[in-house]
Amino acid sequence: MSQLQKAGLSTEELEAQQGEQLPDREQMSLINANVAAPINAAIALNVLSDGSVAYANAQQTAPITQSNLPPPA
């Protein structure tokens, strides 16, 4: 099959097409499902040691900023 015989749009049809740039994907979304679940877990156990101290500490900082607005230009 030669280049001229291929099925498709002609040059005139392609030039008649109109289009526009799509918005960013974030702006097209109807649902914003940002989920964050920071979990602190610490376990300490002393069962067989009389008079001993078991200590466990878990510290975490998880700042989360969410917005549906586009970033400033």
N, C-alpha and C positions, 0 to 999 in steps of 0.2 A: 504494500500500500504506500503510495507516495504521500508527500507532505500535503498536497492539494486535495487528496481524496479522504483524508481523515475527517471524521465527523466532529463537529464542534461549532463554536461561534465564529462568524466571519469577523473581519477587521472592523467593519462598520458596526456590527452588533457589540463588539467589545468597546468601541469608542462611545457608543450610546449609553453604556452602563454608568450608573452613578453610585457613589459610595461616600461614606464619611468615616472618620476615625472613631472606633469604639471607645467608651470610657474605660478606666481601669477596672480590673476584675473586682476589686473591693467595692467600688461604687455600684456595680451591677448586682451585688448580692442583696437579697431581701432579708436574709437571716444572718445575723452576726453571732456565731457560736464560739466565741473565745472562752476556753475553759482552762482554769489553772487550779490544781489541787495540791498545794504544798503540804507535806506530811512530816511531822516531827515524831520520831520514835526513838526511845531510849529505854533499855531494860537493865536492871541490876538485881542480882540475886545472891544472897548469902544464906544458905540453909544450914550447913554443917559447921559453921564457925561461930563459936560463942563470943559475944562482945565485939564482933567486927562490924564495920560499916560498909554498906554497898551504896555506891553513888553512880548515877547515870545522868548525863545532861545532853540535850540536843537543842541547839539553837539554830534558827533559820530566819533569813530575811528574804522575802519574795515580793518586791514591789511590782505591781501589775497596773499598767495604764491601758485603758480600753476606750475606744471612741468610734463612732460611726462617721465622724467628720473627716473630710480629706485633709492631708497634711498641709500646713501653711506653705504658700508659694514664696 
